[in-house]
Amino acid sequence: MFQLGKTIVSEDVVKKDFLCNLSACKGACCIDGDAGAPLDAEEAKILDDIYPKVKPFLRQVGIDAIEEQGTYTETEDGDLETTLIDGADCAYVIFDDKNVALCAIEEAYNQGEITWKKPVSCHLYPVRVQDYSEFSAVNYHKWQICDDACALGQELQVPIYKFVKEGLIRKFGIDWYTELEKVAASM
């Protein structure tokens, strides 16, 4: 691990390779697991605000879950996350004609209906950020369903930090990312 500003960054973020391979995994990260995508309070408010514009892109089962539980949920620990359908699929997941999971929020963004792309935790995946009072921990979240993404990243030599460049800049800023590139070049 190394320190970069007020972050502690796992070396895996710069040393390991990753490139989403949707044709292999079909977007399993949006439909597997037992928790929604992590959100901060500002993002939860955004979900409330954009829901009317995202709703037309959603599946009925997603609409039903959101209208029953809310645009986001709060865990027993007070963490905020995207709503789930029956404890599994993200309520915002939709499927293309090849049955690949996509994000209705991102689809609304792509079609110019909203100006917010998606939760930053989704934008950063497979990087997970844990905020503490004095610093943020920036780690690689290894998950078996992403083995094909690791293999493709290795084949094409795409380090994790380059794959999630846009998300890292969104979270920490361009100056932070430029410093990360310098650290990566020295490793």
Secondary structure, 3 states (H helix, E strand, C coil): CEEECCEEECCHHHHCECCCCHHHHCCHHHCCCCCCCEECHHHHHHHHHHHHHHHHHCCHHHHHHHHHHCCEEECCCCCEEECEECCCEECCEEECCCCCEEEHHHHHHHCCCCCCCCCHHHHHCCEEEEECCCCEEEEECCCHHHHHHHHHHHHHCCEHHHHCHHHHHHHHCHHHHHHHHHHHHHC
